């Protein structure tokens, strides 16, 4: 098992600045840049900002003798919403910087679908803290994105073929039998809604109706009016907060259906700060439930929270530890390349995707399969209680 060295602390880069550790040797004068490609403005910041901060913290803690570590942070949100076209542009920018040897990100599956063909062609390694759509890696769809090239993309999040069903089973366990579904029509939103619906109906439930509401939808009145006529006992939303989840929940309450439970995936589990689902939905966020495609009970949860709070003055977000873990595995791949005598994009990519490697991370031991998917198959479930997301339970599908 590979174990990480964390030697000292250095000044944390705000945006695209050096993150060299104190006392680390830079005698060879070589800079290795880790790109961070996430949606980091508007409502998207509530979700992706903690992943960025987790990654930066891991980089800050690390020394690689003979090299200076740097970060290059790019925001691919447009008008506060993750934008696949901008994500593709940003990864092209990172590919064009010869010092960039790997990338943390992206955050959203639709952005990954746009980025992987570009990064794959360049042989640039990526680790996503949060992408969950199965087609990014698995089967013919995953192979098509890579264009027949070796795997360059890994993720520490579990996939929606686990996450959607986990939420469906949880809703059924709470006595729900008739659901109305809305999805954001993109790669993530439609995908998780599809997997939720399949499991919900397989378990004897009924999908009363389903509507698509593309990102940027602000008026859900017609959708909620149609749903109300069908008398659902639950709603499921496939999408992220920035797509309109909080506004949808408010519209449900305004229609007199505030007591009807609201379910979603990790796209709405973004804390309670400005721009979050809870902040936008307000009091209507009560009776909301979500998942996160990652472990909640990390091995040293208190220790990680303490150092994260010391750095940022706030508790970790849903994907803070996952961002930290992505940076950890990238840094370990760089160390492997250094030990072999040559740090190139290819040597880092090959090390990162080596299926025989077990990484010791903040999430616990992690390895990646031949598609780049994590060995951790854990889904965590949450409920809004007193205006905050409260952990309910986690399910480990690797043991099922």
N, C-alpha and C positions, 0 to 999 in steps of 0.2 A: 504493500500500500504506500502510495506517495504521500508524504507529509510536507506541509508548507513551512517555509521559514519566514517569519515576520520580524524584521530587524529595524527597530526605531521608527521615527515619524518624520515626515517632511511637510512642507507647506502644501496644502491641497489646492489644486488648480481650480479656479472658478470656471473659466471656459478656455479650453485648448491651451493651457499653460503647463509648464513642467511640473512633474510630480516625483522628483528624485528624493529618495530617502536620505535622512541625515547620516552623514558619515560614510555613505556608499561611494565606492571608487568609481570614477568616471574617466580613468586615465586613458582609455582607448577612444574617448570622445564620441562614442556611438549613441545615437538617439533611437530608441524604439518607441513608436507611437501606437497607443491603443485607441482606436476610434470608439466613440459612443454615439450610436444612432438611435434616437428615440424622439417621440413627439413631446416637446417640452414647453409648450405655451398653451394659454387658455385652459379649458377644462381638462385637456389631456395631461397637463402637468400634475394633477392630483394623483393620477395613476402611475405615470412614468417617472416623475421626479424622484420618488424614493428608490427606484431601481438604479437610476443614474447615481444617486448619492451612495448607495451601497457599493457600486462598482468603484467609485472614486475613493471610498474609504479603504477598500482592499488594495488598490494601487498605492495609496499613500503608505500603507503598512509594509510594503515590499521593497527589498533591495535586490538588484541583480548586478553583481560585481562586474565592473567594466562597461556598464551601460547606464544611460540616463533614460528613465521612463517618462513619457509624455502622454498627454491625452488630447484628442481632437474631438470636440463635442458638436454634433450637428442636430438641429431641431427640424423634424420633418412634419410638424403640425402646420396646417394652413387654416387661418381663422379659428384656431383652437382645436381643430379636428385632425387626427392622423390622416396623412395624405399619401397614398401609394406612389403617385407620380413624383412627389417631392422626395419620398424615401428612395426611389430609384436614382434620382439626381444626386442625393447625398451620398449614397454608396459609391456612385461613380466618382464623386469628389474624393472619397477616401481611397479608392483604388488608384487615383491619380497621384496620391501622396506616397512617394517611395518609402517613407519611413514608417508607414502604417503596416503593421504585421498581423493585426487581428482586430475584430470589432465586437463590442458588446451591443447587442440589439439585433433586430428591431424589437418593438414592443407588441405591435399588432400583426395578426396573421396576414391581412391584406398587404401590409407593407413588406412582410417577409416574402410573399409571393412575387412582389416587384423586385426585391433586392437579390434573392438567391441566384437567379440566372446571371446577374452582373458579377456578384462576388465569386460565384463558382467559376466563371470563365477566367477571372483573374487569379484564382487559387487563393483568395483571401478568406481566412477563417472567420467564422462568426459564431457567437454564442448568444442565444436569446434567453432572457430571464422569464419570458411570459408567453411566447407563441404557443398556441394549443391546437391549431387545425391539423388533423392527421395528414392531409394531402401535401403538406410541406415536405414531408420526409418519406412517407410510406408508399409502397407499391409503384404502379406506373406513373401516378401523378408526381410523386417525389422525384422519380428518375427523370421525368420530363423536365422538371425545373432545373435539375443539374445538367441536363443535356448530355447525359452519358459520362460525365466527368466524375472523379472521386468526390466523396462526401467532404464538404468544407463547412457545413452548418450543423451545429448541435444545439440542443436546448435542454434546460434544467427543469422545465415545466412538463407536467403530464399532458396528455392529449385529450381532445374533446370527445373521443369515443369512450373515454372514461368519465370525463367531467359532466357532460350532458346527462348521461344515465344516472350518475350519482345524485344529481339534483332531482331528477325524476323520481328515483327511489325514495329520496328524502321527502319530497312532496306527498308521495303516496303514503308514507309512514305517518304523515300528519293528517291523513284522512281525505286528501284531495282526490277527486275523481273526474272533474270536468274543468279543463283548462282552456284558456284563450291565449294564443301565442302571437307575439309580434317580434319580427327580427329586422335588423338593419340592412339586410340584403347583401352584405359584403361577405368576404371569406370567413371571418370569425363568426359574425352574427348569424348568418344562415346555417353555417356548419353546426354550431352548438345547439341551435334550435332544432335542427333535423335530428340530432342524436338524442336530445331531450324527448322529442315527440315520439321517436321510435320506441324508446324504453317505456315512456308513460303509457302508450297504447298497448305494448306487449304485456304490461302489468295490469291490464284491465281498465285503464283510464280512457277517457274520451277527449279528443281535441275538438272542441266545439267550433273553432274557427281559427284562421291564421291570416295575418296581414304583414306586408312588407312596408317598412317606413325607413327610407334611406337616410344616411347620415345627414344631419342638418335639418331634419324634420322638427318643427317647433309646435305645430298644431296637431294634436292627437284627438281632437273632439270627435271627428267622424268615426275613427277607429273605435273609440271607447263607447260611442253611442251604439254601434253595431254589436260590440261585445256585450253591452248591458242587456240587450234584448235576448241574449242567449243564456243569461244567468250563470256565469262561470263561478266556480268556488276557488279559482286561482288564476293568476296571470303568470306567463313566463315571457321574459324579454331576452332575446338574443342580440347582444350588442354591447357597446361600452357607454359610459356616462356621456362622453362627448357626442355620441350619436343621438342622444335625446332621452336616455333612460329616466332621468329625474323628472323631466317634463311630462313624460308618459305617466309616471306614478302620480304626479300632481293632477293630471287630467282625470285619472281614475277616481281620486278622492273627490274632485269637484263634481263628478257625476254621481256622487252618493255611494260609491263602492269602496270607500276607504278601508272597510273591514275585510275586504277580500285580499287574501295573501298574495304577495308579489315575489316571484322567484327569478333569479338571474344567475349567470356565471360570474367568472372573475372580472368581467368587464365593468361591473358596478361596484366591486369591492375595492374602493379607493379612499378609505378613511372618512373623515368627517370635516376636513378643512375646506377652504375656498375652492369652488369648482367641483367638489365631489358630489356623488349621487345623493348623499345625505343632506349636504348643504343646499343643493338645488331642490330636492323634493321637500325639504323642511319637515314639518310635522307629519306629512303624508308618508315619510319613509318608514314609519312604524309598520309592523307586520311584513317587513321585507326580509328576504333570505337570499344568500349568495354562496358561491363556492370560490375557492382558489385552487388552481391546479398545482399545488405544491404543499409541502409539509408545513404545518403550524408549529408542532412541538419539535423544534430543531434541538440538536444535542446540548447546546449551551445557550438557551434562549435568553436567560437573564444577562449573561455576560455580553452577548451581542447587543442586546437592547441598551445596556449601560454604556458601551463605547459609542454606539450610534447616537444616543441622546447627548453624550458628552461632546460629540462633534457637531451635531446639527440642532441641538436644543429641542428635539421632539422625538417621539417614539417612532420606531421603524414602521414603514408602511407594509402593505400586503406583499410587495415584491422587492423590498429592501434587501432581504437576505438572498434572494435569487439573483439580484444584480451583483451583490458581493460574490456569490458563488461563481457566476459567469466570469468575473474578473479573476477569481482564484484559478479556475481551470485554464484560462488563457495564460496567466502568469506562469503556471506550472509547465505548460507546453513550451513557453519561451525558454524556461530553465532547461528543459530537456534538449531543446535545440542548441542552447549554449554549451551544454555538456558534450554534445555530439560534435561541436566545433564549428558549426555554421548556422547563423540565424538568418533565415530567409522566410518569405511567406510560405514556401512549400514545406520547409522543415517544421515550421510552427503548425501548419495545417495537418501534416502527417502525425505529429505528436498529439495534437488535440483530439484527433478522431481515432486514435489507436484503441481498438476495442478491448485490448488486454490491460489498459491502464485503469486503475481505480483511484479516483481523486478523493482526498480528504478535504471536505468543504464545510462551510458553516451549516449546510443542509444535512450533513452526514456524508457517508461514503457514496460516491456517484461514479458510474461508468456510463459509456455510451455504446449503443448497439451499432450494427452495420449501417443503419439509416441515420444515425446521429441522435437517436432518442434516448432519454435518460432511463437508467435502471430504477429510479424512484417512480413508483406508480401511485402516488398519494394525492387524494383529493380532500381538501378541508372545507368544512361547512360552517356558515356564520348566520347570525340573526341580528337585526337592528334592535338594540335594547337601550332605552334612555338616550337615544340620539347617537349611538356609537355601534359599530360592528362588534359583536361578541362571539367568540369562538364557541362552537357547539361540539363538533367531533371531527376526527379525520379518519379516512378509510384508506387502507393500504391494499391496493388491488394486486400488488406483487405477491401477496400471500393468499390470494383467493384461487 
